């Protein structure tokens, strides 16, 4: 059967269509709109323009699915609406106007589905799974392929960009310092991972996808190689706003992070803080995450959401 998953994230709104046959799961198509939904949140309230944008895009996706006769659809939203004071009302309005029921996914569920999706084919049975989204960061520590500790932090790549960089695309050195200070304070306040050190990090989501593409192009690495933590600050220094970019670097950004040019540096700052907190040396990128985790757990597992 064909099954559509719509993920209303803080950076992007994505639709993926999977064929599910027994335990076999194959993704056949993916569409996305880089909306930056977290930037529509003002004083903890999702603005009318943000709600209308979600309605527009989900309406477009629904029309496409109706044309193809795909009626098995699951849609969910994460931090941007979850953290808004009017999030529940906004979700109800989007569901009513589009005819697509939107589930509000908790930070705990998001971290769990991230873990299930990313580790399904991962060879390591111990490590840290990190998903740096637009408005939140999910962290899962696992051993023997079982979750031991998980937490959702209220910091993300788009919220950092909006708060510290404003209308600029790339941050300055002082803005990077401000983001480092908030990330370090937020991560330092988390008590759940006090005993976790020297853990291999598996990164999922758009922040790590874009950062890995840029890293591989900069250092001539193949796609499946891990990103070395020691080089993150080299990247941040090379692309900050108060350093004049040479033409090859401008081309590099346009080729590797065209849609995430404004958020990859805030995301890398959060990644750097987390990696140094856990004394990790490298980050591996996994292309599977919350959507695949939902399928394995809720659809193939026949659980209710």
N, C-alpha and C positions, 0 to 999 in steps of 0.2 A: 504494500500500500504506500501511497505518497502522503507525507506528513509535513506540514509547514510550521516553522517556528519563527515567531516574531519577537525580537528582543529590543525593548525600548531602553537603551542605555543612556548614560549621561553625555557621552560624546556622539554616538551614532545610533541610528535606528536600523536594525538589520532584519532581513528575512532570509531564511535558508529553507530549502526544500529537500527532504530526505526520502529515500526509499527504504522502507523497513520490511524485511522478509525474514521472519523468525528472529534469530539473534544477529542477522546481518544488517548493518546500518551503512548506507552510502549517501553522501550529500551530492546532489546533482546540480544545484544552482544556489547562488547567494547574491543578494542585492543589499545595498546599504546606502543610507543618506547620512552625511556628516552634518548633523544638526547643531551639536553643541548645546544640548538641552539644559545642562547645568548653568549655562550663562544666562538663561531666562529666569533664574531664581533670584529675586530681590527681597532682601529682608526676610529670608526664609519662606517666601511665597512664590509659587510658580505663576508667572505672569500669563495673561490671556494669550499673548502672542505665542508662548511656548505650547500651551494647550492646543491652540489652533494648528500649530505646525505638526504636532503629533497626530491630530485628526487627519490632516491633509495626507501625510505619508502612509498611515495605516489604511486610510481609504484607498489610496493608490494600490497598496499591496492587496487589499481585499478584492478590488476589481480584477486584478491580475489572476488571483486564485479562483474567483468565480468563473472567469473566462475558461480556465483549464479544468473546471469541475473538481478542484481540490478543496474538500470540505473538512478535512481533519486539520484543525488549526489550534495551536497553543500560543498565546501571547503573554508576555510578562514584562514588568518594568522593575528597575532596580533603584539605585541611590538617588537619582535626580528627583524623582517623585516620592520615593520613600522618605527622604529627609525633609520634604517640604511640608509646611504646616497644613496646606490645603491639598496634600497629595491624594487622600482618599476621595475627596470630592472631584478632583481633576480626573482621576482614573474612572470614576463612575460616568463622568461626562464624556470622556473619550469612548468608553464602551458603548454608551447610548447612541452617540452620533455616528459611530462606524459600524455598529452591529458585531464588533469583535470583542469578546470578553477579555479584559486585561487583568491578569493576576498581579498582585503586589508581592514581589519576592522579598523576603526578609534578608538581612545581611547574613544571618546564620545559614539560611537555605542556599543563598548564592555561593557562599564559601564551600558548602557541602557539594553542590552540583559542579562547581569548578573542579573540586578534587576528583570526583568520580569521572568526569569527562577527561581531564588532563592525564590522569594516572592509568586510564584503561589500558593503554599500550606502552606505558612507561616502564623501562627495564629496572629502574631503581625502586627499592621497596622502603626507602627511608629518605626524608628530606623535607623541604619547605615548598609549598605551592603558593605563589603570590600573583594576584591579579590587581594591577593598578588601573582602576577605572577613572572616569571623568570626575566623580565626586566622592568616591570611596575606594579603599584598598582592602582586599580580602587576603588574609594570611591563614594557611592551614599547615600545621606540622603533623607529619604522619610517620609511623614506623610499622613495618610488616604489612604495608598497604592498608592500615587502619588509621583513622583520624584520632590523634591524641589531643590536640588543642587547635582551636580556630577562633578568629576574631575579625571583625570588620572595623576598620579605622576611618574616621571622617575626613580623610584627606585624599585628593585626587589630582590628576594632571590638569584637567580643565578648570577646576575650582582654583587651583594654584595660579594658573595662567590669568584667569579673570581677576583674581584679587591682587596679584603682584605685578603683572605685566601690562594689564589694561589693553589699550588699543595697539600696542606693539606686537610684532610677531615673535621676536626672540627676546629673552630677558637680558638685562644688564648684569654686571658682576654683583652690584649691591642687591638687586632683586633676587639673584640666585642665593645670596647670603640670607636674605629674609626667608626664602622658601626652605633652605636648609635648617634654619632656626626652628620654624614651625614643625617641620617633619621630625627633627630630632626630639623636640619636646613631646610630640604626640607619640612617637615610637617609645621614647623613654618612659612614658607613663604606663605602658602596657606591662602587666605583671605575669601574664599567662606563659610567656616564653623564656623565663629567667634561666632555665637549665639548658636551653637549646644553643649549641655552638657548633661551628664547623659543619653546618648543614648545607647540602647541595640545594640550590634554588632552581625550581622549575617555574618559569614565568609564562603567563598566558595573557591573552587579550591584546588590544591594539597598541598599547604603549610598548610592550615588549616586541610585538611584531615589527613595528616601525623602527624601534631602536636597534633591533637585531639586523634588519636590512641595511640600515645606515652603517652600523659597526662592520658588517661583512664587506660592504663596499669600500669603506675606509682602509681596512686592514687586509683586504684580499683573502677573506676567509670563505670557505664553502658554507652552504646554508645550514648544515647540521652541526656546525661547530659552536661551542659555548662562548659567551661573551665574558671577557675577563674584567673583573671588577676594577682592577688597577687602572684601566683605561677609560673609565667613565668620566673622571674629572678632566682628562685630556679632551674628550669630546665636548664637555660643557664649556671649557675654556676656548676651544676653537670656534664655537658657533655663537658665543654671546654677542649681544647687540653692540657693545662698546668696543668691539674689535672688528676692524674693517674686513669683510669677507672678500676673498679672492674669487674670481669667476669659477674655477673648478669646484669650490666649496658650495657656491650658490647652485650650480648644476647638480651637485651631489644631493643637496637637500630636496631639490625639485624632483629628482628621480626616485629617491628612497622614501621620503616622508611627505609627499605632496599634500595630503589631507591632514597630517598631524604635525606640520611644521611648527605650530604654535604650542603644542602640548608635549612634544617628545622630551624637551629639556626639563620641564617641571616633573614629568614622569620619571626621567632618569635620576633626578635629585632624590625622589622618594625611594627609588630602587637602590641608589648608592647608600642612603642612610640605613635601609634595612639590611643590605648585604654586609655593611660594616658592623652593624649591631650583632649579626649572627656569625661574624667572622667567616663569611663565605668567600670563596675565591672566584667562582664563575656562576653564570646564569645560563641555563638551557631554556630554549623557547619551545613551547608545545602549541600546536595549532588547534587543539581541541579544548573545550572549556564548558561554560555553563549550559549551553544548548545541548551539547552531546551528553553531558551529565544528567540533564533532565530526561533525555530519551532513555538512557540506560536505567535510570532509577525509577522514573514515573510511568513511562510507556511500556518498556520491556518488563519492568518490575511490577506493572499493573497497580501502582500506588496512586492515590488521589492527591491532587495538589490543593 
